[in-house]
Amino acid sequence: MGIRADEVPFVRAYDVRHLSHFNYHDEAPMWWGFWGIILIETTVFATLIASYYYLNLSYPEIPPAGVKKPDLLLGTISSLVLLSSSYPMHKADSASEKGDITTLKWGLLVCIALASLFLVLKVYEYSQVEYRWDSHAYGSILWGIVIFHSVHVTSLVLKTIFISYLAWRGFFNKERHLGVTINGIYWHFVVLVWVPLYLVLYWSPRLF
């Protein structure tokens, strides 16, 4: 014969039937976990920027003499493409909270297309560069920053493809949309962190 919880000393029973089946924002451990990831990755990006300027202090000229500066036109165009992707992601996230799944589906597809275009432009831009990552210290830090950020964008595209697949399968609704929200937070982080990287790589050599 089983023993009821209220018959065991020092054991309390709680009725949790009134609680929601879904977690929202700061109620969810995943929410805090992603903010922890963002904090860690912000530190890594800040370290890369600090390394760039440390290199700048160690050498009289960055880039070295005879080495072309990054293409400002292509760099600016690709940056605008990436920045513009935050708007449809915001709309998709807002739509998921309202249960507007149609807007969610198409918003995610637009985000995937824009981020993919950014990657294509980056591949084309740096296929024209005359030096490799191991040609000199400047090449190492430049390629390191661009590749590290591009890997993040690639992971975003792959993750958003999966989120989009779930959306088209009808997984998300007005109550169940935490995955969309967290994916949107990380999307905006990867987009916004490119702004200081763009300024460092493309404008810093031209201003200092």
Secondary structure, DSSP 8 states (H G I E B T S, - for coil): ----GGGSTT------TTS-SS--GGGSHHHHHHHHHHHHHHHHHHHHHHHHHHHHHHSSSSS-TT-----HHHHHHHHHHHHHTHHHHHHHHHHHHHT-HHHHHHHHHHHHHHHHHHHHHHHHHHHS-SS-TTSSHHHHHHHHHHHHHHHHHHHHHHHHHHHHHHHHTT---SS--HHHHHHHHHHHHHHHHHHHHHIIIIIHHHH-
